[in-house]
Amino acid sequence: MQLELAGWDSHWQQEFDHYRDPQLFPGRVFTYNRQWYSLYTENGELNAELAGALLHRSEDHDLPVVGDWVVFRRYGELGIIQDVLSRRTKFSRRAAGSPLREQVMAANIDTLFIVCGLDRDFNLRRIERYLAASADSGFSCVIVLNKADLCSDLSARTCQVQELAPITPVVALSALDEHTCKTLLPYLPSGKTAALVGSSGAGKSTIINQLLGASLQLIQSTRSSDGRGRHTTTQRELFFLPNGALVLDNPGIRELQLWGDGASLCDAFPDIDELASQCAFRDCSHQGDHGCAVLPALQSRELSEDRWNNYLKLQRELRYLSLQQDENARRKEKERWKKLCKAVKRNPKRI
């Protein structure tokens, strides 16, 4: 299989040219099952594992994920991954259950489809969170409203979402209808990579099956009690579409904690950023300060109170993350100096 089919281009070739060893080859990670990586290479699919040196020197978020281009050495029918080429883009979150760790969920994607069901899954605040997590990522976003056949007020729901993100395409469809799923194809050009994210039961795998023209991804119906899915997809995987595009299916995301900085909220909430820029003072707290432009917008309902409260919530979350990162950096630096001082005490003549 030619690498170009998997998205290889002159950019990746230039990155790979830094490796002078003729025994090293490039490949793209298509699946990972906690033990083996599955790579697409110039000669087809190959199972691979990490080299011990790479595992030892890398942080968790630097290890290969689905979508990454890697450098490997071949030993018979097995590949040993030696390095990861620098990512063009990535979609990350703060790892669930971890005090401070980045989890990269998709690498080197061109488009992110944020899939939201028009049933009990519909949640404007969650869509805002996904947009905030995607800000400054380098890829474009498309909001996909699935289960249009179950929605009695489709036009109103679509307008609500479009108001959140005026310049982001919003596509309403039914994953059970092959023809409406094809409305996504203009956002899936040949050689480009897209990823689908959203809650369990939103219909991501059903959409992919329709685009593939085959039922390669297992699907289940949502629970009637709460409308939630059953986590049918358990691993991330890249698929080739008939038109030459690639699409990555993700397991349903129950918790999306932001990973980034406060600047990312400006792109996700452009209306609030515009209002804040009109305040008389840069350090306006928007709590009754003279010349504040946000409070009048809230009072006139030009700005939704729910949207404003969600903005403040995400802002607090990012501020806390920044403080945690600073504390973690200080702790590491303190430990480094402790080790240096101990080394000096053990070997004073070397100073």
N, C-alpha and C positions, 0 to 999 in steps of 0.2 A: 504494500500500500504506500503510495507516495505521500510524503510529509505534507505537501501542499493541500491535500484533501483534509488534513487535520488542522489547517490554519497556519502552516509554516510560510514565512515570507522573508523578505530581505532584512527586516529588523531582527528576526530571530537568527538568521544566518550570520549577521554581523556580531551578535552576542556570542554565538557558538564559535566563531572564528578565533576567539581568544584562547581556545583550548587547542594546543598544538599536538597533543597525543593522537596518533592515527588509530589507536585502539578505543577511542572514545566516540560515542554516537549520540545523537539527539533523539528524544522520544517524548510523547505527550501522555500525561496521566489521564486515563479514561475511567478507571474505577479503583477503589481502594477498600479492602475488607478487613482492616486492622492487622493483617498479616502480610498480604501480598498486594503489590501495586500491579495494575494491568496497564501496559504502555502500548501505544500505537507508534510503530517505527517504520523506517523505510522498507523493511522486509516483513511487515505484518505485526500481529499482536504478540506481546512478549510479557511473561510474568517477571516481576523484579522485586528486589528488596533493597533496603537502605544499606549503604556502606557504614561500617562502624564509626569511621572518622566523621562522616556527615552527621550521624546521630549524636555524636559526642559534642561537636562544636556548634550545633544549631539550637536555637530556641524553638519551642513548639510551633510558633506561627511561621517559622522559616522552613519547616519541613514540607515536603511535597504534598499538595492537595490536588483534587480533581481539577483539570484545566491547566496545570503547570506544565511547562516545558522543562525537561530534566536532561542531564548528561549522564550516560551510563556506560559501563563496561560489560561486555558480554562474555559469559562463561557457559558454553554449551547452550542449553535451552533456558538459561536463567540470566537476567540482567542484574547488575549491581549498580544502584544509583549513586553517583559520585557527587553531584552538585545539582542545584536548581537555578535555572536562568532567571534573571531579575524580572519580576512580574510587571506587566504593563498596567493592569488593573487588578483590584481584588474587592470582594464583598466580605466584610468582617463584622463580628459582634464580640462583645465581651463574653467570654466563655461562661456558660451557665454553671452555677455552683462553685465558681472560682472567685476569689477576692480580686485578682488582677491578672487576667491572661487573655490575650487576643486569640480568637478562633477564626481562621480564614475559611469561609464556606464555599467560595468559588474564586478561581483565579483566571486572569486573562480573558475576561468576557467583554463583549462589545455592547450588549444590551441586557438589562435586567427586567424581566416581566414580573411585576408585583401582582399576584393573583389573589383576588378576594371574591368570595361567594356572595351572591345577592340573596342569601337566606339569612340564617342566624349568624353567619360568619361576617356579615357586613359590619365594618367598624371604621369610621372615618379617622379616629385617633390612631388606630393601628397603621393605617395607610400613611399618615403623617410620620409615624415612627420609621417606617421603611424608607420613606423619602429622605428623612434626616440621616439615616444610616448610609444612604447611597450618595449623599452630597459630597462633592469634590472627589469622587471615586474614579473619574475618567471614563466611565461608561454612561450610556443613556438609559433612561427608564421608560417603561410603558406600563400603565395600569390596566390590568385585565379584570373586568367584572364578569365573572362566570355565573351560570345558572340564570341567564336572562329569561329563560322560559318559565321560571318560577316567580318572577318579579312582576307585580301588578303596577308598579310605579317606576318603570325603568327610566323614563326620561328624567324624572325628578332626582333619582339616585345618581344618574350619570352627571347631571348638572352639579349636584353636591360635591362629587369627586373632582370635577373639572375646576370648581372654584378653589379647591385646595391647591391645585397645581395647574395653573393656566397654560403653561407651555409644555406640559407633559401629555403625550397622547393617552387617551382613555378609550379602550375598546370593550364593548359589551358583546358577549357571545354565550352560546350554550355548548359546553364541551361534548355533549351528546350529538351535536350536529356538525358533521364534517365540513359543511360549506361555511358556517360561521367561523369555525376554527381557522379556515384558510385566510381570514381577514388579518391574521398575524403574519402571514408570509412576507408582506412588504417590509417588515422589521427583521426579517431573517434572510439577508442576502447570502449568496454562496461564499463560503470561506470564512464567514463570521460566526462568532459563538455567542449564544444567549443562554441565560439561566432563568429558571422559574423558581420563585420563592413565595411562601404563603403558609397559611395554617393547614393542618391536616384536614382533609375533606374539602379543600377549596377547589379541587379538580385538576391539579397540576399534571398528574400522571395520565388522566383521561385526555387532556389536551395534547400531550406528547404522543399518545397512541394515535390520535386523529391525524396529527401532523406526519407521523411515520407511516400511516396507512396500515398499521398492524398492531395487535395487542401484545406489545413486548413488555409493558409495565403492568404489574398486578394492580388491580383497583378493587375497592370495596365501597359499599354505600355508607353514607354517614349515619350515625346513631339517631334514631327518631326522637330520643329523649332530650337531647341538647343540640342536635345538628352538627356535632363534631365528628371528625374523621378518626380512623383507627391506626394511623401511622403505618399504612401499607408499604410505602417506600421506606426502606431502612438504610440505604446507602446512596451516596451521590454517584451519578454515572452520566457520561457524555454519550450522545447518540448522533449518528449521521442522519440528516433528513434527505429525502429524495432530491431536493433542489440544491444540495451541496452545503447547506448550513449545518451548524452543530448546535445542539441544545442540551443543557444540563438540567437534570431533574434533581431536586433536593427533597429530603424528608421534611415533613411538616415542622414548622418552627413554633414551639409553644412560648418561647421567651426570647425576645430580641432586645438585649441590652446594648446600648450604643457604645461604639468604640471610635473615638475621634476627639475633636475639640469643639469649642463653642462656635467657631467660625462656620461649621457645617450647617448650623441652624439658619444662617442667612439665606442659603439657597433653598432650604426646605420650607421656609416661611418668608418669602419675599415681600408679602404684604406688610407683615409686622416690621421687617427690616426697613421698609420704605417709611412707615409711620414713625419709627424710632428716629430716623434721620431728620425728621421734621421737628423734633423736640427742640426747645430753646437751648437746652444744655446737653452736652454729650453724655454726662454721667447721670442723666435723668433716671430716677428709680421707678417712674410710671406709677407712683403711689400718691399723687396729688401735687407733684412739683409744678411750679409756675411754668407755663409754656409747654406743658406735656401734650403731645399729639395722640398718644395711645388712649388715654382715658376718654376723651371726647368720642373717639371711634367706638369704644366699648359702649358708651352711653347711647349713642345713636344706632347701635347694632350694626354699624358698618363692619366691625370686627366681632366675630362670634366669641362669646365668653368661654365656651368649651375649647375653642381653638387657642385662645390666649392662655388658658390654664394648662393646656397640654404643652404649649411652648415653654411655659415656666417650669413645668415638670421635667421636660427634656433638658432644659438649661441647667437645672439643679443636678440632674444625673451626670451631665458632662463636667460640671464644676467639681463634683465629688470624685469623678474618675481622674481629673487632672491633679487633685490633691493627693489621691492615692498613688498616682504615678510619681509625683515629686517625692513623696515619702519613701517609696520603694527605691528610687534612685539614690536618695540620701542614705538609706540603709545599706545598699550595696557599696557605696563609696566608703562608708564607715568600716564595713567589714574588710574592704581592700586595704585600708590604712592599718587596721589591726594586724593583718597578716604581714604587712611590710615591717611594722614595728617589731613583731615577734622574730622575723628573719634577721633584723639588725641586731637584736639582743643575742641571738644564737651565734651570729658571725660578725662581731664588731670590727674585726681587723679588715674586713672587706670594704668598709666604708672609707 
